[in-house]
Amino acid sequence: MANEKIYLNVPFAEKDAAKALGARWDAAAKKWYAPADKDASVFAQWLNGSTAPVAAKAATANKAAVITYPVDKNFVAYNGDEPPWL
């Protein structure tokens, strides 16, 4: 278990900060991870217990739906009626 990876939830906008702290990119899993030789507490903001609202799950009768929130607070969702750039 010397090569165990701790996967992180790093938003694209924060990838450079994670990389500067020593996080590595796993191309096969398409996720950032903390190498086993690094202190995991350095990456605490990107561990699974993060307080940032990345996704929320809502239970329905037969399945669970995943709701994702945009990272950009100025994001405008396109509803199909009128393009948001007009």
C-alpha positions, 0 to 999 in steps of 0.5 A, spaced: 500 500 500 505 504 499 503 507 492 496 508 495 493 514 492 488 519 495 483 522 490 481 529 490 475 533 488 479 539 485 475 544 480 478 546 474 479 553 476 483 550 482 488 545 479 494 550 479 494 551 486 493 543 487 499 542 483 503 547 486 502 543 493 504 537 490 498 533 487 498 529 481 494 528 475 491 520 474 490 520 466 486 514 467 481 516 472 481 523 470 482 525 477 487 529 481 490 525 487 495 526 493 501 521 493 502 517 498 509 520 500 505 527 501 501 529 507 494 529 506 492 534 510 495 539 505 489 537 501 484 538 506 480 543 502 479 538 496 478 531 500 471 528 500 469 531 506 469 538 503 464 543 505 463 546 498 457 544 494 459 541 488 453 536 487 447 534 491 443 528 491 435 528 491 432 521 492 426 519 488 422 513 488 426 509 484 432 512 483 437 518 485 438 524 481 444 528 481 444 536 481 450 539 480 451 547 481 456 551 477 462 554 480 461 561 476 456 565 480 455 569 474 453 563 470 446 563 466 443 557 464 440 556 457 433 554 458 432 554 450 427 560 449 432 565 448 440 565 448 443 568 454 448 572 450 442 577 447 
